[in-house]
Amino acid sequence: MTPPIKPEVDRPIYIDNTPPWLRREDLKDICSTFDEIEKGGSPGGTVNFEEAITLSGYGKFNYLLLLAILPAAWACIFDSSSMPYALPSAECDLNLSLFDKGLLNSMPFAGMVVTSFIWGFLTDTYGRKDILAWGYLMTFILSFSSSFAHTSWLLILFKFLGGIVISGPFAALMSYLAEVHGEKERTRIYMWLGVFFSLGNISMPCLAWLILPQNINVSIFDSSFHLTSWRVFLIVCSIPELTAFIALSWFPESPRFLLSKGRDDEALDVLRHIYHLNTGNDPKTFPVTSIKDEDFVKNNGKTLRECLNNGWEQMKPLFKAPHIYKLLLIGSIQFCGTIGSSTIRLWMPQLFAMIETYESTHSKDTSKPSLCDILQQTSGHNNTYQNNNSYNQRIIVDSTCTPVILNSTVYLNSMVIALTGVIGYTLAGSLINCAGTKKLMVFCFLTAGSCCGTLYWAEDSSGILGISSIFVALSSVGGAAVNNVIVDNFPTLLRAMAISTTMMLGRVGAVTGNVLFPVLFNLSCLGPFIMIGIACIVCSILVLFVPSKTSELKKSIKLNGK
C-alpha cells in the first residue's frame, strides 16, 4: 500500500492557480501597475516624442486632417495660378497691357520671396495652428477683395499681398503634417498632399471653363460696378481658402510645438485627444505619462535675439565652403529651370486665347502662319498706342477693346498641359531610379530647351499643345529631381535650409521669367522663347558640374584616410 504524500512544509500555498514563481511582492507591483494605467499612466510611460506620436495611432484624426488639407492645398494652387486664366477676360475691363499681365502672373511669387524666411520664424514662435487658420482667412479676404479691383495697379497690389500671406500657412502646413504623424505615415501624407496639389492644377481650368465663357454682367452698387465672369471666377477660387480656415480651426495645436515652448501638459493633452479619436479608447488610457526632454525640441524662454542668433548659427555652415559652391550651383539650376517651366505654364492660357482669336478671325485664310505671326497679329488688336515725348507715357488712340475668344479649346488645352505636368511628377521617382538623377536632368532640360525652340515652327494649336505638353512634362521631371540632388549633396542638419533657399531662388526665377516675357515679346516675338530655351540649356550644362553621390562618398573616404 502506497503511503500518502505529505505536504511540504516549506512550499507556499497559492490560491487561484497562481504560478509558483510569482511572489506576493510581484502581485503588489502588478496591482499598482493597473492602478497607474487607470489613472492615465503606464509602466515605463516616459518616451520620446516619436514614440509618443506613434502610440497615438492612425485613424479618424488623420482621415479628418486629410479632408481638411484638400482645400488647403487647393488654396495654395488657386492663389498663385488663378490669374493666368482670368487675364484674357479681364483685359478689356482693366485695360491690361502685356506687361501688366506679366506683373499679375508674377506678383504671388514675388510676395512669397519677400517673406519666405520670415514665416518660418513666425511659425516657430506663435505656433502652427494660428498661422494656418488666420493665414488662410487673411488670404481669403485678399483674394475676395481682388475680384472687386477696378484698376490694374490695385489688382497687382492684392495679388502681391496675397502671395505674402499664403506663404505663411503653406510653411505651417508642411510642419504641422510632419508633427502629427509618425515616421511611417509621413511619407504617405506628403504623397496625398502632392495628389491634392495635382488635382488643384487640373480643377482650375475646369472651373475656368465653366465660369469664364459665361456672359455674366450684374450691376451692383447703383450700377457703378459690374460683376463680370472673371470676377466671379476669382470669387470662386477664394472659396478653398475660406474652407481651409474653417476646417483647420477645429484641429489642435501641434504637440511638438507645445513641447518646444515647455508646455508639456498641453502637449500630452493633445496626444491623448488624438489617441482617443484614432482608437476610440478613453484618453486616460493613453500609455504615455511624460515625454523625454529632447534638446532639439526645447527652446522655451528664449528671446527674439537668441532665436535669431541660433538660427544664424545653424545656417552659417551653409554659406561656407564646401557647401556654398553646391548651394549656388543647385540654386542656379532651380532658378533657370523655374524660368522655363513657370513662364510657359502661366502664359499658356493667354497664348491659347490669342491663337483661338486669330483662327476664328482668319477662318478663310489658307496660309499657315508661324506662332510668332499669330501672336504679333493678335497682341495688338485691342488698342493702338502712341508715345508722349515729354513723359514717355502711352496714350490710347483707339480705346475700342475687342475681347479675345474664349472657347472650350482654350481650357481643354490648359487641362491637357496640367495633366501632363502631373504625369511628369508621377513618373519622376521611377525614372530617377532607373536612369540616375544627373543623366535624367540633363536629358530633360536639354530636350525641354529644344522643344521651346521648335515652338517657332508650330503652325496650329494642336502642334503648339503637343510641344508645350512635352516641355511641361520634361521640365517638371527635371525640377522634381533637384530635391534629390539636394538630398545627395547636403547633410541632414543643412538639408531643410538648403531646400528653402533653392525654393526661394526658384520663385525669383518665376518672377523674372514672367516679367521679362512681355518685355522681350515687345522687342521681338522670338525673345521670350529664346530666353526660356537658353535657361533650360544652361540648366543641363550646370547639372554636369553637380557632384554625384558616388564622388562625394569617395572624397569622404579619402579624407578619413580609410
C-alpha positions in Angstrom: 0.0 0.0 0.0 1.4 3.4 -1.1 1.8 5.8 1.8 0.0 9.2 1.4 2.1 12.1 0.2 2.7 14.6 2.9 2.5 18.2 2.1 5.8 20.1 2.0 6.0 22.5 4.9 8.3 25.0 3.1 6.1 25.1 -0.1 3.9 28.2 -0.1 0.2 27.8 -0.8 -1.1 29.8 -3.8 -4.7 30.5 -4.5 -6.4 30.8 -7.9 -3.8 28.6 -9.5 -1.1 31.3 -9.1 2.2 30.1 -10.7 4.8 29.1 -8.0 7.4 31.5 -9.4 5.2 34.6 -8.7 5.7 36.1 -5.3 3.5 38.3 -3.2 5.6 41.3 -3.9 5.1 40.8 -7.7 1.3 40.8 -7.1 1.6 44.1 -5.4 3.6 45.5 -8.3 1.1 44.3 -10.9 -1.8 45.8 -8.8 -0.1 49.1 -8.6 0.6 49.0 -12.4 -3.1 48.5 -13.2 -3.9 51.4 -10.8 -1.5 53.6 -12.8 -3.0 52.6 -16.1 -6.5 53.5 -14.8 -5.1 57.0 -13.9 -3.8 57.6 -17.4 -0.3 56.3 -17.0 1.6 53.2 -18.0 4.5 51.2 -16.9 7.6 53.0 -18.2 5.4 55.8 -19.6 8.3 58.2 -20.3 9.1 58.0 -24.1 10.5 60.3 -26.7 8.2 62.3 -29.0 8.5 60.0 -32.0 7.3 57.1 -29.9 4.5 59.1 -28.3 3.1 60.2 -31.7 3.3 56.7 -32.9 1.4 55.3 -29.9 -1.4 57.8 -30.6 -2.3 55.7 -33.6 -3.5 56.3 -37.0 -7.2 56.7 -37.6 -10.1 59.2 -37.5 -8.0 62.2 -36.6 -5.7 61.6 -39.6 -8.6 61.0 -42.0 -10.3 64.2 -40.9 -7.0 66.0 -41.3 -6.7 64.6 -44.8 -10.1 66.1 -45.7 -9.0 69.4 -44.2 -5.8 69.7 -46.2 -7.6 69.2 -49.5 -9.0 72.8 -49.6 -5.7 74.0 -48.0 -3.7 72.5 -50.9 -6.1 73.9 -53.5 -5.9 77.4 -51.8 -2.2 77.4 -52.4 -2.6 76.5 -56.0 -5.5 78.8 -56.7 -3.9 81.8 -55.1 -0.7 81.6 -57.3 -2.2 80.3 -60.6 -5.7 81.6 -61.0 -4.8 84.9 -62.7 -3.5 83.4 -66.0 -7.0 82.1 -66.6 -8.7 85.3 -65.7 -6.4 87.7 -67.7 -8.0 87.2 -71.1 -11.4 88.1 -69.8 -10.1 90.9 -67.6 -8.1 92.5 -70.4 -10.8 94.9 -71.6 -12.2 95.7 -68.1 -8.9 96.9 -66.7 -7.1 97.9 -70.0 -4.3 95.5 -69.3 -1.1 95.6 -71.3 1.2 92.6 -71.8 3.5 94.0 -69.1 0.5 94.3 -66.7 -0.3 90.6 -67.4 3.3 89.7 -66.7 3.2 91.5 -63.4 -0.1 89.9 -62.4 1.4 86.4 -63.1 4.5 87.1 -61.1 3.1 89.0 -58.1 2.1 86.0 -56.0 5.7 84.6 -56.3 7.2 88.0 -55.6 5.2 88.1 -52.3 6.4 84.6 -51.4 10.0 85.6 -52.0 9.7 88.7 -49.7 8.6 86.6 -46.7 9.9 83.2 -47.3 12.3 83.2 -44.3 10.1 85.4 -42.0 7.2 83.0 -42.0 9.3 80.1 -40.8 10.4 82.1 -37.8 6.8 83.3 -37.0 5.6 79.7 -37.3 8.1 78.5 -34.8 7.3 81.5 -32.5 3.5 81.7 -32.5 2.5 78.1 -33.4 1.3 76.2 -36.4 -2.4 76.4 -35.8 -2.7 80.2 -35.5 -0.6 80.7 -38.7 -2.6 78.1 -40.5 -6.1 79.3 -39.6 -5.6 83.1 -39.6 -3.3 82.9 -42.6 -5.9 81.2 -44.8 -8.5 83.7 -43.5 -6.4 86.7 -44.5 -5.7 85.1 -47.9 -9.4 84.6 -48.4 -10.1 88.3 -47.6 -7.4 89.5 -50.0 -8.4 87.1 -52.8 -12.1 88.0 -52.4 -11.2 91.7 -52.4 -9.1 91.3 -55.6 -12.2 90.4 -57.5 -13.5 93.9 -56.9 -10.4 95.7 -58.1 -11.3 98.4 -60.6 -7.8 99.2 -61.8 -4.8 97.1 -62.8 -2.5 98.5 -60.1 -5.0 97.7 -57.4 -5.3 94.1 -58.6 -1.5 93.8 -58.8 -1.3 95.0 -55.2 -3.9 92.5 -54.0 -2.0 89.6 -55.7 1.3 90.7 -54.2 -0.2 90.9 -50.7 -1.9 87.5 -51.3 1.5 86.0 -52.1 3.0 87.4 -48.9 0.2 85.9 -46.8 -0.2 82.5 -48.4 3.5 81.7 -47.9 2.8 81.5 -44.1 0.1 78.9 -43.9 1.9 76.8 -46.6 5.0 76.7 -44.4 3.0 75.9 -41.3 1.0 73.2 -43.1 4.2 71.3 -44.0 5.4 71.5 -40.4 2.1 70.5 -38.9 1.7 67.4 -41.1 5.1 66.2 -40.1 4.5 66.7 -36.4 1.1 65.0 -36.0 2.1 61.8 -37.9 4.5 59.0 -37.1 7.6 58.3 -39.1 5.9 55.6 -41.2 2.8 57.8 -42.0 4.7 61.0 -43.0 5.6 59.7 -46.5 2.0 58.7 -47.1 0.6 62.1 -46.0 3.0 64.1 -48.2 2.1 61.8 -51.1 -1.5 62.7 -50.6 -0.6 66.4 -50.4 1.1 66.0 -53.8 -2.0 64.4 -55.2 -4.2 67.3 -53.9 -1.8 69.8 -55.5 -2.1 67.9 -58.8 -5.9 67.9 -58.5 -5.9 71.6 -57.9 -3.9 72.2 -61.1 -6.3 70.2 -63.1 -9.5 71.5 -61.5 -8.6 75.2 -62.1 -9.0 75.1 -65.9 -12.2 73.1 -65.3 -13.6 76.0 -63.2 -12.4 78.5 -65.7 -14.2 76.5 -68.5 -17.4 76.5 -66.5 -17.4 80.2 -65.5 -15.3 82.4 -67.8 -17.1 81.8 -71.1 -20.5 82.7 -69.5 -22.0 86.1 -70.3 -22.2 87.4 -66.7 -22.8 91.1 -66.2 -24.5 92.0 -62.9 -24.8 95.7 -61.9 -24.3 96.4 -58.2 -23.7 99.5 -56.1 -26.2 101.5 -58.1 -24.8 100.3 -61.4 -21.4 101.8 -60.5 -19.8 98.3 -60.5 -20.3 95.4 -62.9 -19.8 91.8 -61.7 -18.4 90.0 -64.7 -17.4 86.4 -65.3 -13.7 86.8 -64.4 -14.6 88.5 -61.1 -17.0 85.6 -60.3 -14.1 83.2 -61.2 -11.8 84.9 -58.7 -14.5 84.7 -56.0 -15.0 81.0 -56.6 -11.2 80.5 -56.4 -11.2 82.1 -53.0 -13.7 79.6 -51.5 -11.0 76.9 -50.7 -9.1 79.5 -48.6 -12.3 80.1 -46.5 -13.0 76.4 -46.3 -9.4 75.7 -45.2 -9.7 78.3 -42.4 -13.0 76.8 -41.1 -11.7 73.2 -41.3 -8.2 73.7 -39.8 -9.7 75.8 -36.9 -11.1 72.6 -35.4 -7.7 70.9 -35.1 -5.4 71.2 -32.1 -2.0 72.9 -31.9 1.0 70.8 -32.9 2.1 68.8 -29.8 5.7 69.2 -30.9 5.4 73.0 -30.9 3.9 72.8 -27.4 6.9 70.8 -26.3 9.2 73.3 -27.8 7.6 76.0 -25.6 7.8 73.9 -22.4 4.0 73.3 -22.4 4.4 69.6 -21.8 1.0 69.1 -20.1 -0.8 70.7 -23.1 1.2 68.5 -25.5 0.1 65.4 -23.6 -3.5 66.5 -23.7 -3.3 66.9 -27.5 -1.7 63.4 -27.8 -4.5 62.0 -25.6 -7.1 63.7 -27.8 -5.5 62.2 -31.0 -5.3 58.8 -29.3 -9.0 59.0 -28.3 -10.1 59.9 -31.9 -7.9 57.2 -33.5 -8.7 54.3 -31.2 -12.0 55.2 -29.5 -10.4 54.5 -26.1 -10.6 56.6 -23.1 -7.9 59.4 -23.2 -6.9 58.3 -19.7 -5.7 55.0 -21.1 -3.1 56.7 -23.3 0.1 54.8 -22.4 2.4 57.8 -22.0 2.8 59.8 -18.8 5.7 62.1 -19.9 7.9 62.8 -22.9 11.7 62.9 -22.7 13.4 66.2 -22.7 14.8 66.5 -26.2 17.4 69.2 -26.8 16.4 69.8 -30.4 12.8 70.4 -29.3 13.2 72.6 -26.3 13.6 76.4 -26.9 11.2 77.9 -24.4 12.2 81.1 -22.7 14.5 82.3 -25.5 14.4 85.9 -26.6 13.9 87.0 -30.1 17.6 87.9 -30.4 18.6 84.4 -29.1 16.3 82.7 -31.6 17.8 84.8 -34.5 21.3 84.1 -33.3 20.6 80.4 -33.0 19.0 80.4 -36.5 22.0 82.1 -38.0 24.5 79.8 -36.3 22.5 76.9 -37.8 22.5 78.5 -41.3 26.1 79.7 -41.2 27.8 76.5 -42.4 25.5 76.5 -45.5 27.2 79.7 -46.7 30.8 78.5 -46.2 32.9 76.1 -48.2 32.3 73.4 -49.4 28.5 73.9 -49.1 28.3 77.4 -50.6 29.6 76.2 -54.0 27.0 73.4 -54.2 24.2 75.8 -52.9 25.0 78.4 -55.7 25.2 75.7 -58.3 21.9 73.9 -57.4 20.2 77.3 -56.7 21.1 78.4 -60.2 19.6 75.2 -61.7 16.4 75.8 -59.7 16.4 79.5 -60.8 16.9 78.8 -64.6 14.6 75.7 -64.5 11.7 77.7 -63.0 12.2 80.5 -65.5 11.3 77.9 -68.1 8.6 75.9 -66.5 6.6 78.6 -64.7 6.8 81.1 -67.5 5.4 78.7 -70.1 2.8 77.3 -67.7 1.4 80.7 -66.6 1.4 82.3 -70.1 -0.2 79.3 -71.9 -3.8 80.2 -71.2 -3.2 83.7 -72.6 -1.3 82.4 -75.7 -4.0 79.8 -76.5 -6.7 82.5 -76.2 -4.7 84.6 -78.7 -4.4 81.7 -81.0 -8.1 80.9 -80.9 -8.9 84.5 -81.6 -6.6 84.5 -84.7 -8.1 81.3 -86.0 -11.6 82.5 -85.6 -11.0 85.8 -87.4 -8.9 84.2 -90.1 -11.0 81.1 -90.7 -10.9 81.6 -94.5 -7.2 82.1 -94.6 -5.5 79.1 -96.2 -1.9 80.2 -95.2 -0.2 78.6 -92.2 1.5 81.4 -90.2 4.0 80.6 -87.5 3.3 81.1 -83.9 5.1 84.4 -83.8 3.0 85.7 -86.7 -0.2 84.7 -84.9 0.8 86.3 -81.6 2.1 89.5 -83.2 -1.2 90.0 -85.2 -3.4 89.2 -82.2 -1.5 91.0 -79.4 -2.1 94.5 -80.9 -5.7 94.1 -82.0 -7.2 95.7 -78.9 -5.6 99.2 -78.7 -3.2 101.4 -80.6 -0.7 103.4 -78.6 1.5 106.4 -79.2 4.2 107.8 -77.0 4.2 111.1 -75.2 7.6 112.5 -75.7 7.6 114.6 -72.5 6.8 111.8 -70.1 7.3 108.7 -72.3 3.8 107.6 -71.4 1.4 105.5 -73.6 -1.8 107.2 -74.7 -4.6 105.2 -76.1 -5.6 106.4 -79.5 -8.3 103.8 -80.2 -10.0 102.9 -77.0 -12.1 100.1 -78.5 -11.2 96.8 -76.9 -12.1 93.6 -78.7 -12.2 90.7 -76.2 -10.3 87.5 -77.1 -12.1 84.4 -78.0 -12.6 82.1 -75.0 -14.0 78.7 -76.0 -13.6 75.1 -74.8 -10.4 74.6 -76.7 -8.5 77.2 -74.6 -9.4 75.4 -71.3 -9.1 71.8 -72.7 -5.6 72.7 -73.8 -4.8 74.0 -70.3 -6.2 70.9 -68.7 -4.0 68.7 -71.0 -0.9 70.7 -70.1 -1.7 70.5 -66.4 -2.4 66.7 -66.6 0.9 66.2 -68.5 2.7 68.0 -65.7 1.1 65.7 -63.1 2.2 62.7 -65.1 5.7 64.1 -65.3 5.8 64.4 -61.5 4.4 60.9 -61.1 7.0 59.3 -63.3 9.9 61.3 -61.8 10.5 58.9 -58.9 10.8 55.7 -61.0 12.7 57.4 -63.8 15.3 58.8 -61.4 15.9 55.3 -60.0 16.3 53.8 -63.5 18.4 56.4 -65.3 20.1 58.2 -62.5 19.5 61.7 -61.3 22.1 63.6 -63.3 21.6 61.8 -66.6 17.8 62.3 -66.3 18.1 66.0 -65.5 20.5 66.6 -68.4 18.2 64.8 -70.8 15.0 66.6 -69.5 16.4 70.1 -69.6 18.2 69.7 -72.9 15.1 68.3 -74.6 12.8 70.9 -73.0 15.1 73.7 -74.4 14.9 72.1 -77.8 11.1 71.9 -77.6 10.9 75.6 -76.7 12.9 76.4 -79.8 10.7 74.4 -82.1 7.6 76.3 -81.0 8.6 78.9 -83.6 7.7 76.5 -86.4 4.4 75.3 -84.9 1.6 76.3 -87.2 -1.6 75.4 -85.3 -2.9 75.0 -81.8 -2.6 71.2 -81.9 1.1 71.4 -82.6 1.6 74.1 -80.0 -0.3 72.0 -77.5 1.8 68.9 -78.2 5.2 70.7 -77.9 4.1 72.6 -74.8 2.9 69.4 -73.1 6.2 67.7 -73.7 8.0 70.8 -72.4 6.0 71.0 -69.2 6.4 67.2 -68.6 10.2 67.3 -69.1 10.7 70.5 -67.1 8.5 69.0 -64.3 10.7 65.9 -64.1 13.9 68.0 -64.1 12.5 70.3 -61.4 11.5 67.3 -59.2 15.0 65.9 -59.5 16.5 69.0 -57.9 15.4 67.9 -54.5 17.1 64.5 -55.0 20.3 66.4 -55.8 20.0 68.4 -52.6 19.5 65.3 -50.5 22.7 63.8 -52.0 24.8 66.9 -51.5 23.8 68.3 -48.1 24.0 66.8 -44.6 20.8 66.3 -42.7 21.2 69.4 -40.5 21.5 71.7 -43.5 19.1 69.9 -45.9 15.9 71.8 -44.9 17.6 75.1 -45.1 19.1 74.3 -48.5 15.7 73.3 -49.8 14.2 76.5 -48.5 16.9 78.6 -50.2 16.7 76.9 -53.5 12.9 77.2 -53.5 13.2 80.9 -52.9 15.6 81.1 -55.9 13.0 79.2 -57.9 10.3 81.7 -57.0 12.7 84.5 -58.0 13.0 82.7 -61.4 9.3 82.6 -61.7 9.1 86.4 -61.1 11.9 87.1 -63.5 10.5 84.9 -66.3 7.0 86.3 -66.2 8.2 90.0 -66.1 10.7 89.5 -68.9 8.3 87.6 -71.1 6.2 90.7 -72.2 9.3 92.9 -72.3 11.1 90.6 -74.7 7.9 90.0 -76.7 7.6 93.7 -77.4 11.1 93.7 -78.7 10.8 90.5 -80.7 8.4 87.6 -80.7 11.2 85.2 -80.5 12.7 86.9 -77.5 10.8 85.1 -74.7 11.1 81.7 -76.3 14.9 82.2 -76.8 15.1 83.2 -73.1 13.3 80.1 -72.0 15.2 77.8 -74.3 18.6 79.2 -73.1 17.6 78.9 -69.5 16.8 75.2 -70.0 20.1 74.6 -71.8 22.0 76.4 -69.1 20.4 74.1 -66.6 21.5 71.0 -68.5 25.1 72.3 -68.5 25.1 73.2 -64.8 23.9 69.8 -63.9 27.2 68.3 -65.3 29.1 70.2 -62.5 27.0 68.9 -59.7 29.0 66.4 -57.6 27.4 62.9 -57.8 26.7 60.9 -54.7 29.5 58.4 -55.6 32.1 61.0 -55.9 31.2 62.6 -52.6 31.4 59.2 -50.9 34.9 58.6 -52.4 36.1 62.0 -51.3 34.8 61.4 -47.8 36.6 58.1 -47.6 39.8 59.7 -48.8 39.6 62.5 -46.2 39.1 60.0 -43.4 42.1 58.0 -44.5 40.3 54.8 -45.0 
